[in-house]
Amino acid sequence: MDTVLLRITELIRELLPEYEGEIALSARFQEDLGMDSLNMVDLLSDAETAFDLEIPDSRLDNLDRVEGLVEYIVSVLREESDGADVRSA
């Protein structure tokens, strides 16, 4: 989870170079970090590229905080890893 959080934090800082505050797990993208809808589209696209996954539109309502995005990515990566273990057995 730490690696995912670090990468998401880096992506946010790239999108919001003027933001100098802490990016906590509990931070809300719009209210706390000041991200607009275009920033969110860019962040999700960058996260999909960085982690080689797809974030379905049906999940977007649950991704209003850093923690939600990090947990979603970790769960997808874990599922992919578990699936690879099963296939290689």
C-alpha positions, 0 to 999 in steps of 0.5 A: 500500500505504501508504494501505491500511496507514494505513486499516487502522491507523486501523480497529485503533485505533478498535477497540482504543483502549486499545492504544498500541503500534506496529501493524507490518505483522508484527503478529499480530492476536490474539497481538500486538495482543490482538484477540479473535474479535469484534474480528476480525469487526468489523475485517474488516467495517469493512475491507470497508466502507472499501475497498468489497470482500468478504473471502471466508471462504476467505481468513480463515485467511491473515489472521492478521497486519496484513500479510496483510490489507493485501496481500489488500486491495491485491491486490483493489484492483489486480485491480479497477483492472486490470479497469476499465482493460480495460473502458475500453479 
